[in-house]
Amino acid sequence: MDSFNKEKIRWLKDFYGNPSAYYPLKIPGVTAILDLIPDPDLEKFIKDVGEEKAKQIMEDAANRGKSMHLFIENFIIEFAKSKDPSSALQHTLTISPKTLATDKIPMDKIDKGREMFLNFYYSEYANSYYNLIGTELALYSPLLFYRGKADVFYNENGIGRVVTDFKTSSKLIKKGSIKELKYKRQLGAYALGLEHMLSKQDVKINKASLLVIQTKSTIIQEIVCCREELEQQKNEFEKLVKEWHYKNNQGFLFDC
């Protein structure tokens, strides 16, 4: 049963210096909410290789992903400014390794991230973000109380507002798999959060996509949600985030 603990209330001064009551809320990230979806494949992987080995593999994957993301992010930002892909390429190849080295990312992961970025650069997707709105965009929902961060937010000709995320993978994501399901829920979460956050501007997200860049091939797999499917994913994620809040004794947010 949900519980409201009055002991957690804190009295602070508001903008006008008047005493106001504040109650702390747990605000989950999108990943924490998606963890509610059982993932037998992940559980089997951890069981097969052991927790310590699994932790190391996931840490390596995270460093590789961080490297690739920074190369792509710096390229996209510079390309949006200069409209010159060659100039943007040189820009990211120059500054990204320095930043990653400062962040103590291992050199082999920097090299792998660069290699995967170049697969992206030579693909059809590299020039998609001509009309950039933002990168690494922090988002939240003031209605459902969750937060996240979208890799790219931009305008696509003939489509409108689009949100895109980048992932790395050692193999293609199987259609109908739990991983694909969770990725689509994630896209629904980003679209829903952006629409809630920007509701005063009457923003509508018409498309959400995820580019999966392979570690062992030059293939880039695109997972797309738009129109009816995107609405479905938004609705399913809304159910999931409410489930999270009820499990964490914050169901009162939706009971009034």
Secondary structure, 3 states (H helix, E strand, C coil): CCCCCHHHCEEEECCCCCEEEECCCCCCEHHHHHCCCCCHHHHHHHHHHCHHHHHHHHHHHHHHHHHHHHHHHHHHHHHHHHCCHHHHHHHHHHHHHHHHHHCCCCHHHHHHHHHHHHHHHCCCCCCCCCEEEEEEEEEEECCCCEEEEEEEEEEECCCEEEEEEEEEECCCCCCCCHHHHHHHHHHHHHHHHHHHHCHHHCCCEEEEEEEEEECCCCCEEEEEEEHHHHHHHHHHHHHHHHHHHHHCCCHHHCCC
